[in-house]
Amino acid sequence: MQEQLRELLLERCRAMEIPMVGIAGVGRWEHPPFTPWMPEAFYPQSIFPEARSVFVIGLPVDLPVLETAPSIYYHELYTTVNTLLDQYTYRLASYLNEMGYPSVFVPRDGYGGIEALLENPVAFFSHRHAAYLAGLGNFGVNNMLLTPEYGPRVRFGSVLTAAILPEDPILEGELCTRCMACVERCPARAIKEGEYPATLTDKKACTENSERLSRKGISPCGICLKVCPVGRDRVHFRREDSAMYTDRARYPAYHRAWKHVRSYGRKK
């Protein structure tokens, strides 16, 4: 029955054209794979005591749009992906409820806006850690979850369910190349050179930068995501050479395009 329910959920995801799906039992939160780890209050079973499994989905952030960041173009894509994640996880939770399994979706951004993040730069649930435990990727220097398919250019949503579902294996092997491009290009100097999780992102500095961009209508920043060399999407979009972001002489057409997009939708 568990395998059958899993297949029904996967079929639903295929029908909704969701490219990334992973499942983790809530027991994985109780056995931290590395330290420091989150407090128990952030475990799925602490948020929804009926939870026995976490069903995680991922949607890609298209690299050619992200390359214009910070811009109104990326801002709109970011909003669109978040909206889809909320809609899809809500529909999946509703489907599980109809099947007789108490389930809830977790909103993509559960922190109430930039102003709230400035006071406390943490959401009540980490989709990135859920995706890690569900086998969809592992963490890089930039504190983002890197995936084989899209590097860090993917956003996640989660469903907490009472259904006991077969788990996916945690991804083995490090994806981060330690190229340090994210460290060097971060405009807020929020990323420190080191190995995750010993060196974590300066969330306050990152949030303050996002707040400045938000006032201009072009948040989030996205630079550490676009310069990361990991992900098969770089091959798909013919972006293997990350030097294109700094070498204007060799890539003039791209720089003209990015400049054009960044010239619009920006508040004074």
Backbone as numpy.savetxt, mean C-alpha at the origin, in Angstrom:
# Nx Ny Nz CAx CAy CAz Cx Cy Cz
-14.91 -27.62 2.95 -15.73 -26.41 2.95 -14.88 -25.15 2.95
-13.75 -25.18 3.71 -12.89 -24.01 3.75 -12.27 -23.72 2.39
-11.81 -24.76 1.72 -11.24 -24.58 0.39 -12.29 -24.10 -0.60
-13.50 -24.61 -0.46 -14.58 -24.19 -1.36 -14.91 -22.72 -1.16
-14.97 -22.29 0.10 -15.25 -20.87 0.38 -14.12 -20.00 -0.15
-12.90 -20.44 0.03 -11.76 -19.69 -0.50 -11.88 -19.52 -2.02
-12.23 -20.59 -2.72 -12.36 -20.52 -4.17 -13.50 -19.61 -4.59
-14.59 -19.61 -3.83 -15.70 -18.70 -4.13 -15.27 -17.24 -3.99
-14.47 -16.96 -2.96 -13.97 -15.60 -2.77 -13.00 -15.20 -3.88
-12.14 -16.11 -4.26 -11.21 -15.82 -5.34 -11.95 -15.59 -6.66
-13.01 -16.34 -6.88 -13.80 -16.15 -8.10 -14.47 -14.78 -8.09
-14.95 -14.35 -6.93 -15.52 -13.00 -6.80 -14.47 -11.94 -7.14
-13.26 -12.14 -6.65 -12.18 -11.18 -6.91 -11.83 -11.15 -8.40
-11.81 -12.31 -9.03 -11.53 -12.34 -10.47 -12.62 -11.59 -11.24
-13.86 -11.75 -10.82 -14.97 -11.06 -11.48 -14.86 -9.55 -11.32
-14.29 -9.09 -10.19 -14.10 -7.66 -9.94 -12.75 -7.16 -10.46
-12.00 -8.05 -11.12 -10.69 -7.72 -11.70 -9.71 -7.21 -10.66
-9.70 -7.89 -9.51 -8.74 -7.59 -8.44 -7.51 -8.46 -8.67
-6.35 -7.88 -8.93 -5.19 -8.68 -9.33 -4.43 -9.34 -8.19
-4.57 -8.83 -6.95 -3.78 -9.37 -5.85 -4.70 -9.75 -4.69
-4.55 -10.99 -4.21 -5.36 -11.49 -3.10 -4.47 -12.34 -2.20
-4.61 -12.20 -0.89 -3.90 -13.03 0.07 -4.72 -13.22 1.33
-4.44 -14.30 2.05 -5.20 -14.62 3.26 -4.23 -14.95 4.38
-4.51 -14.40 5.56 -3.73 -14.70 6.77 -4.67 -15.01 7.91
-4.36 -16.04 8.69 -5.09 -16.30 9.92 -4.68 -15.29 10.97
-5.59 -14.96 11.87 -5.29 -13.92 12.86 -4.18 -14.36 13.83
-3.93 -15.65 13.92 -2.86 -16.12 14.80 -1.49 -15.62 14.40
-1.33 -15.24 13.14 -0.02 -14.75 12.69 0.35 -13.43 13.37
-0.63 -12.64 13.76 -0.32 -11.38 14.46 0.25 -11.66 15.84
-0.09 -12.81 16.41 0.35 -13.14 17.76 1.77 -13.70 17.81
2.36 -13.94 16.65 3.73 -14.45 16.58 4.53 -13.52 15.66
4.97 -12.38 16.17 5.63 -11.36 15.35 6.79 -11.92 14.55
6.80 -11.67 13.23 7.90 -12.16 12.39 9.17 -11.34 12.52
9.07 -10.16 13.11 10.23 -9.31 13.36 9.85 -8.33 14.47
10.85 -7.65 15.00 10.61 -6.63 16.02 11.28 -5.33 15.59
10.75 -4.17 15.96 9.55 -4.01 16.79 8.29 -4.39 16.03
7.26 -4.79 16.78 5.98 -5.19 16.22 4.90 -4.29 16.81
3.73 -4.31 16.23 2.64 -3.45 16.67 2.07 -3.90 18.02
1.48 -2.99 18.79 0.80 -3.38 20.03 -0.42 -4.25 19.72
-0.84 -5.03 20.70 -1.95 -5.96 20.52 -3.25 -5.27 20.13
-3.41 -4.01 20.53 -4.64 -3.27 20.19 -4.85 -3.15 18.68
-3.77 -3.31 17.90 -3.87 -3.17 16.45 -4.09 -4.51 15.74
-4.15 -5.61 16.51 -4.40 -6.91 15.90 -5.84 -6.94 15.37
-6.09 -7.69 14.30 -7.46 -7.76 13.76 -8.47 -8.28 14.77
-8.08 -9.26 15.60 -9.00 -9.81 16.58 -9.26 -8.85 17.74
-8.42 -7.83 17.88 -8.67 -6.79 18.87 -9.68 -5.77 18.35
-9.70 -5.61 17.05 -10.63 -4.67 16.41 -11.99 -5.31 16.16
-11.98 -6.58 15.75 -13.20 -7.34 15.48 -13.02 -8.72 16.13
-13.48 -8.87 17.38 -13.18 -10.09 18.14 -13.59 -11.39 17.46
-14.56 -11.34 16.54 -14.98 -12.54 15.83 -13.99 -12.97 14.76
-13.04 -12.11 14.44 -12.13 -12.37 13.31 -11.31 -13.64 13.53
-11.27 -14.46 12.49 -10.42 -15.64 12.46 -9.46 -15.61 11.27
-9.83 -14.86 10.23 -8.99 -14.72 9.04 -9.05 -13.29 8.56
-7.99 -12.86 7.86 -7.95 -11.55 7.21 -7.74 -11.78 5.73
-8.67 -11.28 4.95 -8.66 -11.42 3.49 -8.19 -10.09 2.93
-7.03 -10.09 2.26 -6.39 -8.85 1.81 -6.40 -8.78 0.29
-6.76 -7.62 -0.25 -6.70 -7.41 -1.69 -5.76 -6.24 -1.99
-5.20 -6.23 -3.21 -4.30 -5.16 -3.61 -4.63 -4.66 -5.00
-4.56 -3.34 -5.18 -4.76 -2.72 -6.48 -3.52 -1.90 -6.84
-3.06 -2.00 -8.08 -1.83 -1.29 -8.46 -2.06 0.21 -8.65
-0.98 0.94 -8.44 -0.93 2.38 -8.75 -0.09 2.50 -10.02
-0.70 2.93 -11.11 -0.02 2.93 -12.40 1.20 3.84 -12.39
2.34 3.26 -12.74 3.61 3.97 -12.68 3.66 5.25 -13.51
3.17 5.26 -14.77 3.25 6.51 -15.54 2.49 7.68 -14.92
1.43 7.38 -14.17 0.72 8.45 -13.46 1.50 8.86 -12.23
1.99 7.89 -11.48 2.77 8.17 -10.28 4.00 9.02 -10.60
4.57 8.85 -11.78 5.77 9.59 -12.15 5.56 11.10 -12.20
4.32 11.54 -12.32 4.04 12.98 -12.33 4.01 13.56 -10.92
4.04 12.71 -9.90 3.89 13.15 -8.51 5.05 14.04 -8.07
4.71 15.01 -7.17 3.38 15.34 -6.67 2.59 16.14 -7.71
1.35 15.71 -7.95 0.53 16.33 -8.98 -0.94 16.03 -8.73
-1.81 16.78 -9.39 -3.24 16.52 -9.30 -3.57 15.18 -9.95
-2.78 14.79 -10.94 -3.00 13.51 -11.64 -2.85 12.34 -10.66
-1.72 12.32 -9.94 -1.51 11.25 -8.96 -2.50 11.35 -7.81
-2.81 12.57 -7.40 -3.79 12.76 -6.33 -5.12 12.11 -6.69
-5.57 12.31 -7.94 -6.84 11.72 -8.36 -6.76 10.20 -8.47
-5.63 9.69 -8.94 -5.45 8.24 -9.01 -5.47 7.63 -7.61
-4.77 8.25 -6.69 -4.71 7.79 -5.30 -6.12 7.71 -4.72
-6.92 8.75 -4.96 -8.29 8.79 -4.45 -9.14 7.70 -5.09
-8.96 7.51 -6.40 -9.73 6.49 -7.11 -9.43 5.09 -6.59
-8.15 4.78 -6.41 -7.76 3.46 -5.92 -8.30 3.23 -4.51
-8.21 4.25 -3.66 -8.74 4.12 -2.30 -10.25 3.85 -2.31
-10.96 4.56 -3.18 -12.41 4.38 -3.28 -12.75 2.97 -3.73
-12.02 2.48 -4.72 -12.26 1.12 -5.21 -11.97 0.08 -4.12
-10.89 0.28 -3.38 -10.56 -0.66 -2.31 -11.67 -0.72 -1.27
-12.19 0.43 -0.89 -13.29 0.46 0.08 -14.52 -0.23 -0.48
-14.82 0.02 -1.75 -16.01 -0.59 -2.35 -15.86 -2.10 -2.47
-14.69 -2.55 -2.93 -14.47 -3.98 -3.12 -14.48 -4.73 -1.79
-13.78 -4.20 -0.79 -13.74 -4.91 0.50 -15.12 -4.88 1.17
-15.87 -3.82 0.98 -17.24 -3.78 1.51 -18.09 -4.87 0.85
-17.97 -5.00 -0.47 -18.75 -6.01 -1.19 -18.33 -7.42 -0.79
-17.05 -7.65 -0.61 -16.58 -8.97 -0.19 -17.05 -9.31 1.22
-17.01 -8.32 2.12 -17.51 -8.55 3.48 -19.01 -8.84 3.45
-19.75 -8.11 2.61 -21.19 -8.35 2.50 -21.47 -9.74 1.97
-20.67 -10.19 1.01 -20.83 -11.53 0.46 -20.62 -12.58 1.54
-19.57 -12.41 2.35 -19.32 -13.35 3.44 -20.44 -13.33 4.48
-20.97 -12.14 4.75 -22.10 -12.05 5.68 -23.31 -12.81 5.16
-23.56 -12.68 3.86 -24.68 -13.40 3.25 -24.47 -14.92 3.32
-23.19 -15.33 3.30 -22.88 -16.76 3.38 -22.94 -17.29 4.82
-23.16 -16.38 5.77 -23.29 -16.81 7.15 -22.07 -16.59 8.01
-21.03 -15.88 7.48 -19.80 -15.64 8.23 -19.72 -14.16 8.61
-19.83 -13.82 9.90 -19.72 -12.41 10.28 -18.41 -11.81 9.78
-18.52 -10.68 9.09 -17.35 -10.07 8.44 -17.52 -8.56 8.37
-16.39 -7.85 8.41 -16.40 -6.39 8.25 -15.23 -5.99 7.36
-15.43 -4.92 6.61 -14.31 -4.36 5.85 -13.63 -3.30 6.70
-12.36 -3.06 6.43 -11.60 -2.01 7.11 -11.33 -0.91 6.08
-11.73 0.33 6.35 -11.51 1.40 5.38 -10.04 1.57 5.05
-9.76 1.94 3.82 -8.39 2.05 3.36 -7.59 3.02 4.22
-8.15 4.21 4.51 -7.45 5.20 5.33 -8.29 5.46 6.58
-7.94 4.83 7.68 -8.72 4.97 8.90 -8.11 5.94 9.88
-7.82 7.16 9.41 -7.17 8.11 10.33 -7.81 9.50 10.32
-8.79 9.76 9.46 -9.54 11.00 9.56 -8.93 12.21 8.89
-7.85 12.06 8.13 -7.28 13.19 7.41 -5.91 13.59 7.93
-5.27 14.48 7.16 -3.91 14.92 7.46 -3.82 15.58 8.83
-4.84 16.38 9.20 -4.78 17.08 10.48 -4.68 16.09 11.64
-5.45 15.00 11.56 -5.39 13.99 12.62 -4.04 13.28 12.62
-3.48 13.05 11.44 -2.19 12.37 11.35 -1.06 13.22 11.94
-1.18 14.54 11.82 -0.15 15.40 12.39 -0.09 15.23 13.91
-1.23 14.96 14.54 -1.26 14.75 15.98 -0.86 13.33 16.35
-1.26 12.36 15.50 -0.96 10.95 15.78 -0.82 10.23 14.45
0.41 10.11 13.91 0.60 9.60 12.54 0.46 8.08 12.41
-0.67 7.54 12.90 -0.92 6.10 12.85 -2.40 5.87 12.60
-2.74 4.89 11.77 -4.12 4.48 11.59 -4.44 3.33 12.54
-5.73 3.01 12.71 -6.09 1.99 13.70 -5.84 0.56 13.21
-5.49 0.40 11.92 -5.17 -0.93 11.39 -4.17 -0.77 10.25
-3.19 -1.66 10.19 -2.17 -1.59 9.15 -2.45 -2.60 8.04
-2.89 -2.10 6.88 -3.11 -2.97 5.72 -1.77 -3.51 5.19
-0.70 -2.74 5.32 0.60 -3.19 4.83 1.06 -4.44 5.58
0.90 -4.42 6.90 1.30 -5.59 7.68 0.37 -6.77 7.41
-0.91 -6.48 7.20 -1.84 -7.55 6.84 -1.43 -8.19 5.51
-1.04 -7.35 4.54 -0.61 -7.86 3.24 0.67 -8.68 3.38
1.57 -8.23 4.25 2.78 -9.00 4.50 2.45 -10.39 5.04
1.61 -10.43 6.06 1.25 -11.69 6.69 0.41 -12.57 5.76
-0.21 -11.97 4.75 -1.00 -12.72 3.78 -0.17 -13.14 2.57
1.14 -12.89 2.63 2.04 -13.40 1.60 2.15 -12.59 0.34
1.74 -11.31 0.38 1.73 -10.50 -0.85 3.03 -9.73 -1.09
3.91 -9.66 -0.11 5.16 -8.93 -0.30 5.94 -8.87 0.99
7.04 -8.10 0.98 7.78 -7.85 2.21 8.31 -6.42 2.22
8.78 -5.99 3.36 9.09 -4.58 3.56 10.46 -4.19 3.02
10.52 -2.95 2.53 11.76 -2.38 2.05 12.25 -1.27 2.96
13.35 -0.67 2.58 13.93 0.42 3.36 12.94 1.57 3.53
12.09 1.79 2.53 11.15 2.91 2.58 9.93 2.63 3.46
9.93 1.50 4.20 8.84 1.16 5.11 7.55 0.84 4.36
7.64 0.67 3.05 6.50 0.26 2.25 6.58 -1.24 1.99
5.44 -1.85 1.72 5.45 -3.25 1.34 5.78 -3.36 -0.14
6.84 -4.09 -0.45 7.25 -4.30 -1.84 6.64 -5.61 -2.33
6.15 -5.59 -3.56 5.55 -6.77 -4.16 6.32 -7.14 -5.43
6.35 -8.42 -5.80 7.04 -8.80 -7.04 6.43 -8.15 -8.27
5.11 -7.95 -8.23 4.41 -7.44 -9.41 4.58 -5.93 -9.60
4.42 -5.17 -8.52 4.36 -3.72 -8.63 5.34 -2.99 -7.71
6.28 -3.69 -7.09 7.13 -3.03 -6.11 6.24 -2.44 -5.02
6.49 -1.18 -4.60 5.64 -0.56 -3.58 4.42 0.14 -4.18
4.23 0.05 -5.49 3.18 0.80 -6.18 1.86 0.01 -6.19
1.39 -0.29 -4.99 0.14 -1.03 -4.82 -0.44 -0.63 -3.47
-1.77 -0.53 -3.42 -2.44 -0.20 -2.17 -3.35 -1.36 -1.79
-3.53 -1.52 -0.48 -4.21 -2.70 0.02 -5.47 -2.36 0.80
-6.40 -3.30 0.80 -7.60 -3.23 1.63 -7.82 -4.57 2.28
-8.54 -4.58 3.41 -8.67 -5.82 4.19 -10.10 -6.08 4.62
-10.43 -7.36 4.72 -11.70 -7.83 5.27 -11.38 -8.72 6.47
-11.97 -8.41 7.61 -11.83 -9.24 8.80 -13.06 -10.15 8.86
-12.84 -11.44 8.92 -13.96 -12.38 8.84 -13.86 -13.49 9.88
-15.03 -13.96 10.30 -15.11 -15.10 11.22 -14.84 -16.41 10.51
-14.84 -16.40 9.17 -14.56 -17.61 8.41 -13.11 -18.04 8.62
-12.91 -19.33 8.81 -11.56 -19.87 8.91 -11.14 -20.30 7.50
-10.23 -19.53 6.91 -9.84 -19.74 5.52 -8.41 -20.26 5.44
-8.10 -21.07 4.44 -6.71 -21.53 4.24 -5.78 -20.35 4.02
-4.65 -20.35 4.72 -3.71 -19.24 4.65 -2.78 -19.36 3.43
-2.30 -18.22 3.00 -1.24 -18.20 1.99 0.11 -18.16 2.69
1.14 -18.74 2.09 2.47 -18.71 2.72 3.05 -17.30 2.70
3.78 -16.95 3.75 4.48 -15.66 3.78 5.59 -15.69 2.73
5.73 -14.59 2.01 6.69 -14.51 0.92 8.12 -14.62 1.45
8.89 -15.51 0.86 10.29 -15.68 1.25 11.20 -14.89 0.31
12.38 -14.53 0.81 13.34 -13.78 -0.01 13.06 -12.30 0.02
14.10 -11.50 0.18 13.96 -10.05 0.25 13.84 -9.46 -1.14
12.87 -8.57 -1.32 12.69 -7.90 -2.61 13.48 -6.60 -2.70
13.68 -5.94 -1.56 14.39 -4.66 -1.55 15.84 -4.86 -1.99
16.32 -4.03 -2.92 17.69 -4.13 -3.44 18.68 -3.30 -2.64
18.20 -2.52 -1.65 19.05 -1.62 -0.86 19.77 -0.61 -1.76
19.09 -0.17 -2.82 19.70 0.82 -3.71 19.74 2.20 -3.07
18.88 2.44 -2.09 18.80 3.68 -1.32 18.27 4.87 -2.14
17.65 4.59 -3.28 17.06 5.68 -4.07 15.97 6.39 -3.27
15.20 5.64 -2.49 14.13 6.25 -1.69 14.71 7.17 -0.62
15.84 6.78 -0.05 16.50 7.60 0.97 17.00 8.90 0.35
17.65 8.78 -0.79 18.27 9.94 -1.43 17.26 10.92 -2.01
16.10 10.42 -2.47 15.15 11.29 -3.16 14.03 11.81 -2.27
13.93 11.34 -1.04 12.84 11.76 -0.17 12.94 13.26 0.13
11.94 14.07 -0.24 12.03 15.52 -0.02 11.93 15.91 1.45
11.38 15.02 2.27 11.23 15.32 3.70 12.37 14.76 4.53
13.31 14.05 3.89 14.39 13.38 4.59 13.82 12.48 5.71
12.72 11.82 5.38 12.01 11.00 6.37 12.49 9.57 6.41
13.28 9.14 5.41 13.73 7.76 5.34 15.21 7.70 5.68
15.55 6.89 6.62 16.94 6.76 7.05 17.55 5.50 6.44
18.81 5.57 6.11 19.50 4.42 5.55 19.65 3.34 6.61
19.19 2.14 6.28 19.25 1.04 7.23 18.35 -0.08 6.77
18.09 -1.02 7.64 17.29 -2.18 7.30 16.00 -2.16 8.08
14.87 -2.38 7.37 13.58 -2.46 8.03 13.57 -3.74 8.86
13.01 -3.76 10.09 12.33 -2.65 10.74 13.20 -1.87 11.73
14.50 -2.18 11.75 15.37 -1.49 12.71 15.35 0.03 12.47
15.26 0.43 11.21 15.19 1.85 10.87 13.83 2.13 10.25
13.00 2.89 10.94 11.66 3.17 10.46 11.56 4.58 9.89
10.56 4.78 9.05 10.33 6.09 8.47 9.96 7.10 9.56
10.46 8.32 9.41 10.06 9.41 10.30 8.66 9.83 9.88
7.66 9.27 10.55 6.27 9.50 10.15 5.86 10.96 10.28
6.39 11.63 11.28 6.04 13.04 11.48 6.54 13.89 10.32
7.79 13.68 9.91 8.35 14.45 8.80 7.59 14.15 7.51
7.25 12.88 7.28 6.50 12.49 6.08 5.12 13.13 6.09
4.45 13.11 7.25 3.11 13.69 7.36 3.13 15.20 7.18
4.14 15.85 7.73 4.24 17.31 7.56 4.43 17.67 6.10
5.20 16.88 5.37 5.36 17.11 3.94 4.03 16.90 3.21
3.29 15.85 3.59 1.99 15.59 2.98 1.01 16.72 3.27
1.11 17.30 4.47 0.22 18.40 4.82 0.49 19.62 3.95
1.77 19.89 3.66 2.11 21.01 2.78 1.56 20.77 1.37
1.69 19.54 0.89 1.17 19.21 -0.43 -0.35 19.24 -0.45
-0.97 18.84 0.67 -2.43 18.84 0.75 -2.99 20.25 0.62
-2.31 21.22 1.19 -2.75 22.61 1.08 -2.74 23.07 -0.38
-1.89 22.45 -1.19 -1.82 22.79 -2.61 -2.72 21.89 -3.46
-3.35 20.90 -2.82 -4.24 20.01 -3.54 -3.55 18.92 -4.32
-2.28 18.63 -3.97 -1.51 17.65 -4.76 -0.87 16.58 -3.88
-1.46 16.28 -2.74 -0.95 15.19 -1.92 -1.53 13.87 -2.43
-0.88 12.74 -2.15 0.34 12.54 -1.37 1.59 12.76 -2.22
2.75 12.55 -1.59 4.04 12.81 -2.25 4.35 11.75 -3.30
4.55 10.49 -2.88 4.73 9.39 -3.81 6.12 9.20 -4.39
7.07 10.04 -4.03 8.39 9.97 -4.67 9.12 8.67 -4.33
9.05 8.22 -3.08 9.75 6.98 -2.73 9.16 5.78 -3.46
7.90 5.88 -3.86 7.26 4.79 -4.60 7.72 4.75 -6.05
7.81 5.92 -6.66 8.11 5.94 -8.10 9.58 5.63 -8.39
10.49 5.93 -7.47 11.91 5.69 -7.76 12.34 4.27 -7.42
11.51 3.51 -6.73 11.88 2.15 -6.35 12.03 1.27 -7.59
13.15 0.57 -7.75 13.40 -0.24 -8.95 12.70 -1.60 -8.94
12.07 -1.97 -7.83 11.47 -3.29 -7.70 10.10 -3.32 -8.38
9.79 -4.44 -9.03 8.47 -4.63 -9.60 8.50 -4.90 -11.10
7.70 -5.88 -11.52 7.62 -6.20 -12.94 6.92 -5.11 -13.73
6.21 -4.21 -13.04 5.55 -3.11 -13.76 6.57 -2.19 -14.43
7.80 -2.12 -13.89 8.82 -1.28 -14.51 9.18 -1.83 -15.89
9.20 -3.14 -16.03 9.47 -3.75 -17.33 8.28 -3.53 -18.25
7.07 -3.72 -17.73 5.86 -3.54 -18.53 5.79 -2.14 -19.13
6.09 -1.12 -18.32 6.02 0.27 -18.78 7.35 0.77 -19.35
8.34 -0.13 -19.48 9.66 0.21 -20.03 10.33 1.30 -19.22
10.34 1.08 -17.92 10.93 2.03 -16.98 12.06 1.39 -16.19
12.83 0.49 -16.82 13.89 -0.18 -16.08 14.99 0.78 -15.61
15.23 1.86 -16.36 16.29 2.81 -16.02 15.73 3.90 -15.11
15.98 3.78 -13.81 15.46 4.77 -12.87 16.19 6.10 -12.97
17.28 6.14 -13.74 17.99 7.42 -13.94 17.15 8.40 -14.74
16.08 7.92 -15.35 15.23 8.79 -16.16 14.63 9.93 -15.33
14.53 9.74 -14.02 13.91 10.77 -13.19 14.85 11.95 -12.92
16.13 11.76 -13.17 17.08 12.85 -12.95 17.80 13.28 -14.22
17.83 12.43 -15.22 18.58 12.71 -16.44 17.66 13.34 -17.50
17.56 14.65 -17.47 16.68 15.37 -18.40 17.20 15.29 -19.84
18.50 15.25 -19.99 19.08 15.25 -21.34 18.72 13.98 -22.11
18.72 12.84 -21.44 18.44 11.57 -22.11 16.95 11.29 -22.24
16.14 11.92 -21.39 14.70 11.64 -21.39 13.89 12.94 -21.45
14.14 13.78 -22.46 13.47 15.08 -22.49 11.95 14.99 -22.64
11.44 14.01 -23.41 10.00 13.90 -23.63 9.26 13.63 -22.32
9.83 12.78 -21.49 9.19 12.45 -20.22 9.17 13.66 -19.29
10.30 14.36 -19.22 10.35 15.53 -18.35 9.42 16.64 -18.81
9.24 16.79 -20.12 8.27 17.77 -20.62 6.86 17.37 -20.21
6.56 16.08 -20.32 5.23 15.59 -19.97 4.94 15.81 -18.48
5.92 15.47 -17.64 5.72 15.62 -16.19 5.56 17.09 -15.81
6.35 17.96 -16.45 6.26 19.39 -16.16 4.89 19.93 -16.54
4.38 19.47 -17.68 3.05 19.91 -18.13 1.98 19.53 -17.12
1.98 18.27 -16.69 0.95 17.80 -15.76 1.05 18.54 -14.43
2.27 18.76 -13.95 2.45 19.41 -12.65 2.07 20.90 -12.68
1.90 21.43 -13.86 1.56 22.86 -13.98 0.08 23.12 -13.75
-0.72 22.06 -13.60 -2.17 22.21 -13.50 -2.70 21.59 -12.21
-3.80 22.17 -11.73 -4.47 21.64 -10.53 -3.79 21.96 -9.22
-2.76 22.78 -9.27 -1.99 23.13 -8.06 -2.52 24.44 -7.49
-2.91 24.41 -6.22 -3.36 25.62 -5.56 -2.17 26.51 -5.22
-2.39 27.80 -5.23 -1.32 28.75 -4.89 -0.99 28.67 -3.40
